[in-house]
Amino acid sequence: MPLSRPFRIALLMCLSCVPAWAAAQMPPAAAPQPVVPPPVAVAAPAPAADEAREYVLGPGDIVRISVFQNPDLTTEGRVSETGALTFPLIGSVPLGGRTVSAAEALIAERLRQGGFVLQPQVTVLPVQIRGNQVAVLGHVNKPGRYPLDTFNVRVTDMLANAGGVAAGGDDVIVLVGTRDGQRVRKELDLPALFQRGDGDADTMLSPGDVIYVRRADVFYIYGEVQKPGSFRLERNMTVMQALATGGGPTLRGTVRGLRIHRRGGDGKVAVIEPTLEDRLRPDDIIYVKESLF
């Protein structure tokens, strides 16, 4: 039976609504999430190396001060015991205890404030360093007082300036100085310092420090030996090594019945009969007697 025209129109309208109704029944699609790139690991910046501290001017230092394009202001003077230095136009300037850059900034500021130079560029050049010095004493090749021109100078650097430890000097260095207002004394074992490679043990010096290299310990040998006399006592040295240092016994000498004269803590001298493997002590006196046969 053929459908009437109004019925066909109504049927078509119903069929056209089906897709819209189906879409309405479906759950809403999730909104697309933005793609976030994975975090990129950024390496932390390496810590900058500690810059060497500037030299600090001290009493007795002689400095040359110049101002750019103002040659008439060039001055060379000595920092007084109170730390002051007289500069043209601005008078006494407290430079003692200030770094070179701080001294330049102070002089430039006073020239600017006084209206003498509009844009001063000041240069302070230490000519002779006498205020900050370190004394090197004892058994070194060139004892004396040496300037501490920078504040990153270590004990070994100053020993090198003094020509190194002399032949009769000890391996242990004594450092005396002041830190944070307290008097300090420190001993540095040079061979151990270099064998371990411990740079921190190589103490940084401060103005007024004193480095002392004492005489190395010795022992004495006499009697029937090839080279009697006093010799440097090496570490853990045995009686046999001491005999070898003295050239060994003569044709009339013998290693039997060796005697060591050793002074104790009470000041008394004891005579002992050692073995060849016994270790020596500082100031031991070895006697090699004559063989009876």
Secondary structure as GFF3:
##gff-version 3
##sequence-region A 1 293
A	DSSP	alpha_helix	5	25	.	.	.	ID=ss1
A	DSSP	beta_strand	62	67	.	.	.	ID=ss2
A	DSSP	beta_strand	70	78	.	.	.	ID=ss3
A	DSSP	beta_strand	84	87	.	.	.	ID=ss4
A	DSSP	beta_strand	91	94	.	.	.	ID=ss5
A	DSSP	alpha_helix	100	113	.	.	.	ID=ss6
A	DSSP	beta_strand	122	128	.	.	.	ID=ss7
A	DSSP	beta_strand	133	138	.	.	.	ID=ss8
A	DSSP	beta_strand	144	147	.	.	.	ID=ss9
A	DSSP	alpha_helix	155	161	.	.	.	ID=ss10
A	DSSP	beta_strand	169	179	.	.	.	ID=ss11
A	DSSP	beta_strand	182	189	.	.	.	ID=ss12
A	DSSP	alpha_helix	190	196	.	.	.	ID=ss13
A	DSSP	three_ten_helix	199	201	.	.	.	ID=ss14
A	DSSP	beta_strand	210	215	.	.	.	ID=ss15
A	DSSP	beta_strand	218	223	.	.	.	ID=ss16
A	DSSP	beta_strand	229	232	.	.	.	ID=ss17
A	DSSP	alpha_helix	239	245	.	.	.	ID=ss18
A	DSSP	beta_strand	259	263	.	.	.	ID=ss19
A	DSSP	beta_strand	269	272	.	.	.	ID=ss20
A	DSSP	beta_strand	285	288	.	.	.	ID=ss21
###
